[in-house]
Amino acid sequence: MTTRRYLHTVTLWTNGKVSVAGGNEYNCWGLLNSAEIYDPSTGVWTRMSNMSLAYYQHTVTLLTNGHVLVVGRYISDGYSFSGHSTSSELYNPLAGIWTKGDNMTVSRIAHTTSVLSNGKVLVIGGTGYNGTFSSAELYS
């Protein structure tokens, strides 16, 4: 990778490439909005466009249309972790850009996501301002 990171996400694309997104470079000052894609056939990492926000303890989900959905994140004021977010972004690989997605109904981190057979994304559990969640929500 061109940027050191931890607690980032890794996504396997249908073309065999792998992307990494967000995470933390070193502490609450180092939350990342960057993403990279790795081509195992060449061994080369390439920077993707930056997300509009830094994402940490988030999920990234490959959608049935080939786009990528990122949801949930820690917020940092640069000195400490200051909260959670309901934000989401979508990556269009053909255009090479991230756009704002619909907000979740609950701000959450450390959750999981799964693509359902109907193409919707189920966001499950996690933690947030009110403790650990047993709730879930759907993205269409």
C-alpha positions as CSV (number, residue, x, y, z in Angstrom):
1,M,0.0,0.0,0.0
2,T,1.1,3.5,-0.5
3,T,-0.4,4.7,2.9
4,R,0.1,2.8,6.1
5,R,-3.2,2.1,7.8
6,Y,-5.0,-0.1,10.3
7,L,-8.7,-0.8,11.0
8,H,-9.3,-0.2,7.3
9,T,-11.5,-2.3,5.1
10,V,-10.5,-4.7,2.3
11,T,-12.8,-5.4,-0.6
12,L,-12.4,-8.1,-3.3
13,W,-13.8,-6.9,-6.6
14,T,-15.3,-9.2,-9.3
15,N,-12.3,-8.5,-11.6
16,G,-9.9,-9.9,-9.0
17,K,-8.5,-6.6,-7.8
18,V,-8.6,-5.7,-4.1
19,S,-9.3,-2.2,-2.6
20,V,-8.5,-0.8,0.8
21,A,-10.4,2.2,2.2
22,G,-10.2,4.4,5.3
23,G,-8.8,3.3,8.6
24,N,-6.3,5.0,10.8
25,E,-2.7,5.9,10.1
26,Y,-1.4,6.3,13.7
27,N,-3.9,7.7,16.2
28,C,-7.0,10.0,16.4
29,W,-5.2,12.5,14.3
30,G,-4.6,10.0,11.5
31,L,-8.1,9.0,10.4
32,L,-8.0,8.4,6.6
33,N,-10.3,9.3,3.7
34,S,-8.0,7.7,1.2
35,A,-8.5,4.5,-0.7
36,E,-6.3,2.4,-2.9
37,I,-6.7,-0.5,-5.3
38,Y,-4.3,-3.4,-5.7
39,D,-3.9,-5.4,-8.9
40,P,-2.5,-8.8,-8.0
41,S,-1.6,-9.5,-11.7
42,T,0.9,-6.6,-11.7
43,G,1.6,-6.2,-8.0
44,V,0.8,-2.5,-8.3
45,W,-1.1,-0.3,-5.8
46,T,-3.0,2.7,-7.3
47,R,-4.6,5.5,-5.4
48,M,-8.3,5.9,-5.9
49,S,-10.1,9.3,-5.5
50,N,-10.5,10.3,-1.8
51,M,-13.7,9.9,0.0
52,S,-15.2,13.2,1.2
53,L,-15.0,12.0,4.9
54,A,-12.5,9.9,6.8
55,Y,-13.8,6.4,7.6
56,Y,-12.7,4.3,10.6
57,Q,-14.4,1.2,12.0
58,H,-16.7,1.3,9.0
59,T,-17.8,-1.3,6.5
60,V,-17.4,-1.4,2.7
61,T,-19.7,-3.5,0.6
62,L,-19.5,-4.4,-3.1
63,L,-22.9,-3.9,-4.6
64,T,-24.5,-6.0,-7.3
65,N,-24.2,-3.1,-9.8
66,G,-20.4,-3.0,-9.2
67,H,-20.4,0.1,-7.1
68,V,-19.1,0.2,-3.5
69,L,-21.0,1.3,-0.4
70,V,-19.2,2.6,2.7
71,V,-21.2,3.1,5.9
72,G,-20.5,4.1,9.5
73,R,-17.5,5.8,10.9
74,Y,-15.9,7.2,14.0
75,I,-15.5,11.0,14.1
76,S,-12.4,12.7,15.3
77,D,-11.8,16.4,16.2
78,G,-8.1,15.9,15.6
79,Y,-7.4,15.4,19.4
80,S,-9.8,12.6,20.4
81,F,-12.5,10.5,19.0
82,S,-15.6,12.6,19.3
83,G,-18.5,10.5,18.1
84,H,-20.1,8.3,15.4
85,S,-21.7,9.1,12.2
86,T,-24.7,8.1,10.1
87,S,-22.9,9.0,6.8
88,S,-22.4,6.8,3.8
89,E,-20.6,7.2,0.4
90,L,-20.8,5.3,-2.9
91,Y,-17.9,4.7,-5.2
92,N,-18.6,4.5,-8.9
93,P,-15.6,2.5,-10.5
94,L,-16.4,3.7,-14.0
95,A,-16.4,7.4,-13.1
96,G,-13.7,6.9,-10.4
97,I,-15.5,9.1,-7.9
98,W,-17.2,8.9,-4.5
99,T,-20.6,10.5,-3.9
100,K,-22.6,11.0,-0.8
101,G,-25.1,8.2,-0.1
102,D,-28.2,8.1,2.1
103,N,-27.6,8.4,5.9
104,M,-28.3,5.5,8.2
105,T,-31.1,5.9,10.7
106,V,-28.7,5.2,13.5
107,S,-25.1,6.3,13.9
108,R,-23.0,3.1,14.3
109,I,-19.5,1.7,14.1
110,A,-18.1,-1.9,14.4
111,H,-21.2,-3.2,12.6
112,T,-21.4,-5.8,9.7
113,T,-23.1,-5.7,6.3
114,S,-24.3,-8.3,3.9
115,V,-25.7,-8.0,0.4
116,L,-29.1,-9.8,0.2
117,S,-30.4,-11.7,-2.9
118,N,-32.6,-8.7,-3.8
119,G,-29.4,-6.5,-4.0
120,K,-30.2,-4.6,-0.8
121,V,-27.6,-4.2,1.9
122,L,-28.4,-5.3,5.4
123,V,-26.5,-3.3,8.1
124,I,-26.4,-5.2,11.3
125,G,-25.5,-4.4,15.0
126,G,-22.5,-2.4,15.9
127,T,-22.1,0.1,18.6
128,G,-22.8,3.8,19.0
129,Y,-23.9,6.5,21.5
130,N,-26.5,4.2,23.2
131,G,-24.3,1.1,23.6
132,T,-24.3,-2.0,21.5
133,F,-27.2,-2.5,19.0
134,S,-29.4,-5.4,18.2
135,S,-31.0,-3.4,15.4
136,A,-30.5,-3.7,11.6
137,E,-31.4,-1.5,8.7
138,L,-31.7,-1.9,4.9
139,Y,-30.0,0.1,2.1
140,S,-31.6,-0.2,-1.3
